[in-house]
């Protein structure tokens, strides 16, 4: 090796080289894994899960939720025993519905285990508020074809209404701790309304109405006076949800 190449670097140059090495080493941490470090787990995103699977394929109006803004907080239902350690599941579903003026007309109906009959779907219990105490979800199918969904929560041993909505051919799903209510619309579209706990009730956070591709093509045909270009039908029609009384 050429002896000239082995001369030590000037003090200033050596410091700059050391500084550059330390900076490069420090930048490597955030963009990569060190020796022996495990790959961090990928968090799974929540996806819709049917609350009443038997009714999930019968999914026109936008849901009439008791979750509009500027409303006073819900009041506790009267005439019910104090909720104990067993939570809302320890209460009679019929007693809870009877204590709520909006659902009282449905309170004496029997339970049903499949679509096509009038009655109460089996109640479901799931945590929608994040307090580790499951809410009570009750749905009723009426003779007129309408469906009613009511959600109840418990605070301090008392029962509070959290959501009331109704519609036709309603299907209900959860997305994480949110509720997604779907119904078809009379004009060929479908609507999906998502409800989220706001500290007092389940409030609407999204209300989406969509048309499937066949319906859009039909509209284009009528507006243009000619046939639209051939297109594959949409195998996944959009979503929807309901309103009104029982």
VEXDREN-90051 format. One line per field, with one value per residue (C-alpha): chain; x, y, z; residue in one letter. Coordinates in steps of 0.25 Angstrom, whole numbers. Example, Ala and Ser with C-alpha at 12.3 -4.5 7.8 and 13.67 -1.06 7.14 Angstrom:
ch	A/A
u	49/55
v	-18/-4
w	31/29
aa	A/S
***
This chain:
ch	A/A/A/A/A/A/A/A/A/A/A/A/A/A/A/A/A/A/A/A/A/A/A/A/A/A/A/A/A/A/A/A/A/A/A/A/A/A/A/A/A/A/A/A/A/A/A/A/A/A/A/A/A/A/A/A/A/A/A/A/A/A/A/A/A/A/A/A/A/A/A/A/A/A/A/A/A/A/A/A/A/A/A/A/A/A/A/A/A/A/A/A/A/A/A/A/A/A/A/A/A/A/A/A/A/A/A/A/A/A/A/A/A/A/A/A/A/A/A/A/A/A/A/A/A/A/A/A/A/A/A/A/A/A/A/A/A/A/A/A/A/A/A/A/A/A/A/A/A/A/A/A/A/A/A/A/A/A/A/A/A/A/A/A/A/A/A/A/A/A/A/A/A/A/A/A/A/A/A/A/A/A/A/A/A/A/A/A/A/A/A/A/A/A/A/A/A/A/A/A/A/A/A/A/A/A/A/A/A/A/A/A/A/A/A/A/A/A/A/A/A/A/A/A/A/A/A/A/A/A/A/A/A/A/A/A/A/A/A/A/A/A/A/A/A/A
u	0/5/11/5/-9/-7/-5/-15/-26/-25/-33/-44/-47/-46/-57/-66/-65/-68/-80/-85/-84/-92/-103/-104/-105/-116/-125/-124/-133/-146/-146/-142/-141/-129/-122/-132/-144/-157/-166/-177/-191/-201/-214/-226/-236/-251/-260/-275/-281/-295/-303/-314/-308/-321/-326/-313/-318/-330/-325/-348/-344/-333/-333/-340/-330/-332/-318/-320/-312/-317/-326/-326/-319/-328/-335/-335/-346/-356/-362/-350/-342/-327/-317/-308/-295/-302/-303/-315/-315/-321/-333/-346/-345/-360/-360/-349/-358/-370/-363/-360/-372/-367/-366/-377/-386/-376/-373/-383/-378/-372/-358/-355/-343/-343/-348/-362/-370/-375/-368/-356/-342/-333/-327/-312/-302/-289/-281/-284/-279/-266/-269/-267/-282/-290/-302/-316/-320/-334/-340/-355/-361/-376/-387/-386/-372/-365/-354/-351/-337/-335/-322/-321/-309/-307/-301/-302/-311/-322/-326/-325/-329/-318/-324/-337/-339/-348/-350/-352/-344/-334/-320/-311/-296/-285/-272/-263/-272/-281/-294/-297/-312/-315/-328/-332/-338/-351/-344/-334/-323/-318/-314/-305/-305/-294/-296/-285/-286/-285/-285/-300/-306/-303/-301/-301/-287/-289/-301/-298/-307/-303/-308/-304/-299/-311/-319/-310/-309/-324/-325/-314/-323/-335/-328/-320/-331/-322/-316/-304/-291/-292/-286/-285/-295/-290/-289/-288/-300/-298/-303/-315/-324/-338/-348/-361/-370/-374
v	0/14/20/33/28/24/38/41/51/65/66/74/64/52/59/61/47/42/52/47/32/35/43/31/21/29/31/16/12/18/12/-2/-13/-15/-29/-38/-28/-35/-30/-22/-28/-22/-17/-23/-13/-16/-21/-22/-34/-38/-36/-45/-54/-60/-46/-41/-44/-36/-23/11/22/27/22/31/30/36/41/55/66/77/66/66/53/41/39/26/16/15/3/-6/-13/-8/-15/-24/-30/-39/-26/-24/-39/-41/-33/-38/-33/-31/-23/-14/-12/-10/2/9/17/15/0/-3/-7/-18/-23/-35/-41/-55/-58/-63/-70/-67/-57/-57/-56/-45/-44/-41/-46/-52/-41/-38/-33/-26/-14/-2/9/4/2/-13/-15/-20/-12/-19/-19/-23/-24/-26/-31/-26/-31/-19/-23/-12/-15/-8/-7/-2/-1/0/3/3/14/13/2/9/6/17/16/18/17/15/13/5/2/-9/-21/-16/-23/-19/-21/-17/-10/-10/-4/4/-1/-1/-2/-5/-4/-4/9/9/16/5/9/5/12/10/18/16/19/22/24/39/38/39/31/25/36/36/38/34/33/27/24/17/11/-2/-2/-8/3/14/8/8/23/26/19/27/40/38/31/20/8/9/1/-13/-15/-26/-25/-21/-34/-25/-15/-3/-2/4/7/10/20/22/15/1
w	0/-3/10/6/7/22/27/38/35/40/53/47/36/46/54/42/38/52/53/39/44/56/49/39/50/57/45/43/55/51/37/41/51/60/61/69/68/65/54/60/59/49/55/48/44/48/38/38/46/46/59/54/43/39/35/29/15/16/17/9/17/25/39/49/60/74/73/67/72/81/88/104/109/110/123/131/129/140/147/145/156/159/150/158/155/144/135/125/122/136/132/125/111/111/124/117/105/114/121/108/103/89/89/99/88/84/98/99/86/86/82/67/62/47/38/32/45/54/68/75/70/81/89/87/97/93/98/89/99/103/118/117/121/109/104/101/86/83/69/66/53/51/43/33/29/37/47/60/66/81/88/104/113/128/137/152/152/143/129/118/104/94/80/74/59/49/35/25/22/32/35/46/47/56/52/64/74/64/58/43/40/25/17/2/-3/-11/-23/-25/-16/-3/10/21/34/44/59/69/84/87/102/104/92/79/69/54/49/34/25/11/0/-13/-25/-31/-45/-52/-46/-50/-64/-65/-61/-72/-82/-79/-78/-91/-99/-103/-97/-89/-91/-87/-72/-62/-51/-38/-29/-16/-16/-6/8/14/27/32/40/45/55/57
aa	X/X/X/X/X/X/X/X/X/X/X/X/X/X/X/X/X/X/X/X/X/X/X/X/X/X/X/X/X/X/X/X/X/X/X/X/X/X/X/X/X/X/X/X/X/X/X/X/X/X/X/X/X/X/X/X/X/X/X/X/X/X/X/X/X/X/X/X/X/X/X/X/X/X/X/X/X/X/X/X/X/X/X/X/X/X/X/X/X/X/X/X/X/X/X/X/X/X/X/X/X/X/X/X/X/X/X/X/X/X/X/X/X/X/X/X/X/X/X/X/X/X/X/X/X/X/X/X/X/X/X/X/X/X/X/X/X/X/X/X/X/X/X/X/X/X/X/X/X/X/X/X/X/X/X/X/X/X/X/X/X/X/X/X/X/X/X/X/X/X/X/X/X/X/X/X/X/X/X/X/X/X/X/X/X/X/X/X/X/X/X/X/X/X/X/X/X/X/X/X/X/X/X/X/X/X/X/X/X/X/X/X/X/X/X/X/X/X/X/X/X/X/X/X/X/X/X/X/X/X/X/X/X/X/X/X/X/X/X/X/X/X/X/X/X/X
***
